[in-house]
């Protein structure tokens, strides 16, 4: 008798498991459709619930037993939830474009591939489209681990009524890329966004010290320009490389191996507590001695963890400043509520930008 092939049994087992997975995903999708029907009857238009998604993803990571890693498993569930949400409502997400930017990559990481991502030419346009309701949510960069805060994003929050409803952190890998017509032995110019050029300054000084460094509006724009030129290169990420069909001459050229960017998700509705949240506020202090000490004191007194403090020039008064503050917890938490109450009594103005789930992925 011919010896039994052990691979055949394993393949049959995989086929059977695949069938079970498909049936379970379909059952989940039908539940999502039922949720949509109930919400429609109740007049509830909040189909996407950031706090609920964060809780689901955390539970997936806590219950995962391997061999897939926690983040790999959570990413799979993110895509399943994205597809199921699209059955309830197609989510439109504005992002700082054009297509192929790190901001689009962050949007897809947070909302999944079933979201409809819409490129915008400027951060102001992302805010405006969300506020007008033409897009459900927006994604904007707020700070980079190497180059610091994105001032334009912080300034725009001062004049907008949008709410922060989420955050996403993206590991940033920069690649030195060339087009099909590039003469790699005669590169005289490199295009990239100003922050990306700064993030790769030391590498460029060592490898291409004499080429012209041209800052453009985005890394995707840099990749687009290079495709039609013979003497230039671009510094950009994987999405731009694939979108514009470029070749990576050098990979991962960022000066710091931990180079990451934090993006904020903006919307129009407040977000409920998820169990592991952050709150962002902006305060304008009275111009008096010890103002910064008085600003920080309520956090110290109540043991509330302040995770970020940034100052920006005030638009209403010369030589005055406003402070952007992130702290751990939701604004509805009792301790946070006490701190916010004390701050409101002592500062010139306090604006709560939003409470939202801490980044899961």
JOWOBEL-V198516 format. One record per pair of residues at least 24 apart in sequence whose C-alpha atoms are under 10 Angstrom apart, sorted by the first residue. I is the first residue (numbers start at 1). J is the second residue. If there is no record, write none. Layout:
# JOWOBEL-V198516
I/J, I/J
This chain:
# JOWOBEL-V198516
25/80, 25/81, 25/83, 25/84, 26/84, 28/80, 28/81, 28/84, 29/80, 29/81, 29/83, 29/84, 29/85, 29/86, 29/87, 29/88, 30/84, 30/87, 30/88, 31/84, 32/81, 32/83, 32/84, 32/85, 32/86, 32/87, 32/88, 33/84, 33/85, 33/86, 33/87, 33/88, 33/89, 34/88, 35/85, 35/88, 36/85, 36/87, 36/88, 36/89, 37/88, 39/88, 40/88, 45/89, 46/89, 46/269, 47/85, 47/86, 47/88, 47/89, 47/90, 47/91, 48/82, 48/85, 48/86, 48/88, 48/89, 48/90, 48/91, 48/111, 48/136, 49/165, 49/269, 49/271, 49/272, 50/110, 50/111, 50/165, 50/166, 50/265, 50/270, 50/271, 50/272, 50/273, 50/274, 50/356, 50/357, 51/165, 51/166, 51/271, 51/272, 51/273, 51/274, 51/275, 51/276, 51/277, 51/356, 51/357, 51/358, 52/271, 52/272, 52/273, 52/274, 52/357, 53/77, 53/78, 53/81, 53/82, 53/111, 53/274, 53/357, 53/360, 54/78, 54/166, 54/274, 54/275, 54/276, 54/277, 54/356, 54/357, 54/358, 54/359, 54/360, 54/361, 55/273, 55/274, 55/275, 55/276, 55/357, 55/360, 56/81, 56/274, 57/81, 57/360, 57/361, 58/276, 58/360, 58/361, 61/360, 70/361, 71/360, 71/361, 72/361, 74/360, 74/361, 75/109, 75/110, 75/112, 75/361, 76/112, 77/112, 78/108, 78/109, 78/110, 78/111, 78/112, 78/113, 78/361, 79/108, 79/109, 79/110, 79/111, 79/112, 79/113, 79/114, 79/115, 80/112, 80/113, 80/114, 81/111, 81/112, 81/114, 82/108, 82/110, 82/111, 82/112, 82/113, 82/114, 82/115, 83/111, 83/112, 83/113, 83/114, 83/115, 84/114, 85/111, 85/112, 85/114, 85/115, 86/114, 86/115, 86/116, 87/114, 89/115, 90/114, 90/115, 90/116, 90/136, 91/115, 91/116, 91/117, 91/135, 91/136, 91/137, 92/116, 92/117, 92/118, 92/130, 92/133, 92/134, 92/135, 92/136, 92/137, 92/138, 93/117, 93/118, 93/119, 93/126, 93/129, 93/130, 93/134, 93/135, 93/136, 93/137, 93/138, 93/139, 93/265, 93/266, 93/267, 94/118, 94/119, 94/120, 94/123, 94/125, 94/126, 94/127, 94/128, 94/129, 94/130, 94/134, 94/135, 94/136, 94/137, 94/138, 94/139, 94/140, 94/265, 94/266, 95/119, 95/120, 95/121, 95/122, 95/123, 95/125, 95/126, 95/127, 95/135, 95/137, 95/138, 95/139, 95/140, 95/141, 95/265, 96/120, 96/121, 96/122, 96/123, 96/124, 96/125, 96/126, 96/138, 96/139, 96/140, 96/141, 96/218, 97/121, 97/122, 97/123, 97/126, 97/140, 97/217, 97/218, 97/219, 97/220, 97/221, 98/122, 98/217, 98/218, 98/219, 98/220, 98/221, 98/224, 98/240, 99/218, 99/219, 99/220, 99/221, 99/239, 99/240, 99/243, 100/218, 100/219, 100/220, 100/221, 100/223, 100/224, 100/236, 100/237, 100/238, 100/239, 100/240, 100/241, 100/242, 100/243, 100/244, 101/218, 101/219, 101/220, 101/221, 101/236, 101/237, 101/238, 101/239, 101/240, 102/141, 102/170, 102/171, 102/172, 102/173, 102/218, 102/219, 102/220, 102/236, 102/237, 102/238, 102/239, 102/240, 102/261, 102/263, 103/138, 103/139, 103/140, 103/141, 103/168, 103/170, 103/218, 103/261, 103/262, 103/263, 103/264, 104/139, 104/140, 104/239, 105/170, 105/237, 105/238, 105/239, 105/240, 106/139, 106/140, 106/141, 106/167, 106/168, 106/169, 106/170, 106/171, 106/261, 106/262, 106/263, 106/264, 106/265, 107/137, 107/138, 107/139, 107/140, 107/167, 107/168, 107/263, 107/264, 107/265, 108/139, 109/168, 109/169, 109/170, 109/361, 110/139, 110/166, 110/167, 110/168, 110/169, 110/170, 110/263, 110/265, 110/359, 110/360, 110/361, 111/137, 111/265, 121/217, 121/218, 122/152, 122/217, 123/152, 123/153, 123/156, 124/152, 124/153, 124/155, 124/156, 124/157, 124/160, 126/266, 127/153, 127/156, 127/157, 127/160, 127/161, 127/162, 127/163, 127/266, 127/267, 128/160, 128/162, 129/267, 130/162, 130/163, 130/266, 130/267, 130/268, 131/160, 131/161, 131/162, 131/163, 131/266, 131/267, 131/268, 132/268, 133/267, 133/268, 135/267, 136/266, 136/267, 136/268, 136/269, 137/162, 137/163, 137/164, 137/165, 137/265, 137/266, 137/267, 137/268, 137/269, 138/162, 138/164, 138/165, 138/263, 138/264, 138/265, 138/266, 138/267, 138/268, 139/164, 139/166, 139/167, 139/168, 139/263, 139/264, 139/265, 139/266, 139/267, 140/167, 140/168, 140/262, 140/263, 140/264, 140/265, 140/266, 141/167, 141/168, 141/169, 141/261, 141/262, 141/263, 141/264, 141/265, 142/167, 142/261, 142/262, 142/263, 142/264, 143/169, 143/260, 143/261, 143/262, 143/263, 143/264, 144/169, 144/170, 144/171, 144/172, 144/195, 144/199, 144/259, 144/260, 144/261, 144/262, 144/263, 145/171, 145/172, 145/199, 145/256, 145/258, 145/259, 145/260, 145/261, 145/262, 146/195, 146/196, 146/198, 146/199, 146/254, 146/255, 146/256, 146/258, 146/259, 146/260, 146/261, 147/195, 147/196, 147/198, 147/199, 147/259, 147/260, 147/261, 148/195, 148/261, 148/310, 149/261, 149/262, 149/310, 150/195, 150/262, 150/263, 151/310, 151/311, 151/312, 153/263, 153/264, 154/282, 154/310, 154/311, 154/312, 154/323, 154/324, 155/312, 155/313, 155/314, 155/315, 155/322, 155/324, 157/281, 157/282, 157/324, 157/351, 157/353, 158/282, 158/283, 158/314, 158/315, 158/322, 158/324, 158/351, 158/353, 160/353, 161/267, 161/268, 161/351, 161/352, 161/353, 162/266, 162/267, 162/268, 162/269, 162/270, 162/353, 162/354, 163/264, 163/265, 163/266, 163/267, 163/268, 163/269, 163/270, 163/271, 163/280, 163/352, 163/353, 163/354, 163/355, 163/356, 164/264, 164/265, 164/266, 164/267, 164/268, 164/269, 164/270, 164/271, 164/279, 164/280, 164/281, 164/352, 164/353, 164/354, 164/355, 164/356, 164/357, 165/264, 165/265, 165/266, 165/267, 165/268, 165/269, 165/270, 165/271, 165/272, 165/278, 165/279, 165/353, 165/354, 165/355, 165/356, 165/357, 165/358, 166/263, 166/264, 166/265, 166/266, 166/267, 166/271, 166/277, 166/278, 166/279, 166/354, 166/355, 166/356, 166/357, 166/358, 166/359, 167/262, 167/263, 167/264, 167/265, 167/266, 167/278, 167/356, 167/357, 167/358, 167/359, 167/360, 167/361, 168/261, 168/262, 168/263, 168/264, 168/265, 168/357, 168/358, 168/359, 168/360, 168/361, 169/260, 169/261, 169/262, 169/263, 169/264, 169/358, 169/359, 169/360, 169/361, 170/259, 170/260, 170/261, 170/262, 170/263, 170/361, 171/257, 171/258, 171/259, 171/260, 171/261, 171/262, 172/196, 172/199, 172/236, 172/237, 172/238, 172/252, 172/254, 172/256, 172/257, 172/258, 172/259, 172/260, 172/261, 173/199, 173/235, 173/236, 173/237, 173/238, 173/251, 173/252, 173/253, 173/254, 173/256, 173/257, 173/258, 173/259, 173/260, 174/199, 174/200, 174/219, 174/234, 174/235, 174/236, 174/237, 174/238, 174/250, 174/251, 174/252, 174/253, 174/254, 174/255, 174/259, 175/200, 175/233, 175/234, 175/235, 175/236, 175/237, 175/238, 175/240, 175/241, 175/247, 175/248, 175/249, 175/250, 175/251, 175/252, 175/253, 175/254, 176/200, 176/204, 176/233, 176/234, 176/235, 176/236, 176/237, 176/241, 176/246, 176/247, 176/248, 176/249, 176/250, 176/251, 176/252, 176/253, 176/254, 177/222, 177/223, 177/226, 177/227, 177/232, 177/233, 177/234, 177/235, 177/236, 177/237, 177/238, 177/240, 177/241, 177/245, 177/246, 177/247, 177/248, 177/249, 177/250, 177/251, 178/223, 178/226, 178/227, 178/229, 178/230, 178/231, 178/232, 178/233, 178/234, 178/235, 178/241, 178/245, 178/246, 178/247, 178/248, 178/249, 178/250, 179/223, 179/224, 179/225, 179/226, 179/227, 179/228, 179/229, 179/230, 179/231, 179/232, 179/233, 179/234, 179/241, 179/244, 179/245, 179/246, 179/247, 179/248, 179/249, 180/226, 180/227, 180/228, 180/229, 180/230, 180/245, 180/246, 180/247, 181/226, 181/227, 181/228, 181/229, 181/230, 181/231, 181/232, 181/246, 182/226, 182/227, 182/228, 182/229, 182/230, 182/231, 182/232, 182/233, 182/246, 182/247, 183/229, 183/230, 183/231, 183/232, 183/233, 184/230, 184/231, 184/232, 184/233, 184/249, 185/231, 186/211, 186/230, 186/231, 186/232, 187/211, 187/212, 187/230, 187/231, 187/232, 187/233, 188/212, 188/213, 188/230, 188/231, 188/232, 188/233, 189/213, 189/214, 189/226, 189/231, 189/232, 189/233, 189/234, 190/214, 190/215, 190/222, 190/223, 190/226, 190/231, 190/232, 190/233, 190/234, 190/235, 191/215, 191/216, 191/217, 191/218, 191/219, 191/220, 191/221, 191/222, 191/223, 191/224, 191/225, 191/226, 191/232, 191/233, 191/234, 191/235, 191/236, 192/216, 192/217, 192/218, 192/219, 192/220, 192/221, 192/222, 192/223, 192/225, 192/233, 192/234, 192/235, 192/236, 193/217, 193/218, 193/219, 193/220, 193/221, 193/222, 193/234, 193/235, 193/236, 194/218, 194/219, 195/219, 196/235, 196/236, 196/237, 196/254, 197/234, 197/235, 197/236, 197/254, 198/254, 198/255, 199/253, 199/254, 199/255, 199/256, 199/259, 200/235, 200/252, 200/253, 200/254, 200/255, 200/256, 201/253, 201/254, 201/255, 202/253, 202/254, 202/255, 202/256, 203/253, 203/254, 203/255, 204/253, 204/254, 204/255, 220/244, 262/359, 263/359, 264/356, 264/359, 265/356, 266/353, 266/354, 267/354, 269/354, 270/353, 270/354, 270/355, 270/356, 271/330, 271/354, 271/355, 271/356, 271/357, 272/330, 272/331, 272/332, 272/355, 272/356, 272/357, 273/329, 273/330, 273/331, 273/332, 273/333, 273/355, 273/356, 273/357, 274/329, 274/330, 274/355, 274/356, 274/357, 274/358, 275/329, 275/330, 275/333, 275/356, 275/357, 275/358, 276/328, 276/329, 276/330, 276/356, 276/357, 276/358, 276/359, 276/360, 277/327, 277/328, 277/329, 277/330, 277/331, 277/333, 277/355, 277/356, 277/357, 277/358, 277/359, 278/305, 278/306, 278/307, 278/326, 278/327, 278/328, 278/329, 278/330, 278/331, 278/354, 278/355, 278/356, 278/357, 278/358, 278/359, 279/306, 279/307, 279/325, 279/326, 279/327, 279/328, 279/329, 279/330, 279/331, 279/332, 279/336, 279/352, 279/353, 279/354, 279/355, 279/356, 279/357, 279/358, 280/306, 280/307, 280/308, 280/309, 280/324, 280/325, 280/326, 280/327, 280/328, 280/329, 280/330, 280/331, 280/351, 280/352, 280/353, 280/354, 280/355, 280/356, 281/309, 281/323, 281/324, 281/325, 281/326, 281/327, 281/331, 281/340, 281/350, 281/351, 281/352, 281/353, 281/354, 281/355, 282/309, 282/310, 282/311, 282/312, 282/322, 282/323, 282/324, 282/325, 282/326, 282/349, 282/350, 282/351, 282/352, 282/353, 283/311, 283/321, 283/322, 283/323, 283/324, 283/325, 283/343, 283/344, 283/347, 283/348, 283/349, 283/350, 283/351, 283/352, 284/311, 284/312, 284/313, 284/314, 284/320, 284/321, 284/322, 284/323, 284/324, 284/347, 284/348, 284/349, 284/350, 284/351, 285/314, 285/320, 285/321, 285/322, 285/323, 285/343, 285/346, 285/347, 285/348, 285/349, 285/350, 286/320, 286/321, 286/322, 286/346, 286/347, 286/348, 286/349, 287/319, 287/320, 287/321, 287/347, 287/348, 291/346, 291/347, 292/323, 294/343, 294/346, 294/347, 295/323, 295/342, 295/343, 295/346, 295/347, 296/325, 296/339, 296/343, 297/339, 297/342, 297/343, 298/336, 298/338, 298/339, 298/340, 298/341, 298/342, 298/343, 299/327, 299/335, 299/336, 299/338, 299/339, 299/340, 299/342, 299/343, 300/339, 301/339, 302/335, 302/336, 302/338, 302/339, 303/335, 303/336, 303/339, 304/328, 304/329, 304/335, 304/336, 304/339, 305/329, 305/336, 322/348, 322/349, 322/350, 323/350, 324/351, 324/352, 324/353, 325/352, 325/353, 326/353, 326/354, 326/355, 327/355, 328/355, 328/357, 328/358, 329/355, 329/356, 329/357, 329/358, 330/354, 330/355, 330/356, 330/357, 331/355, 331/356
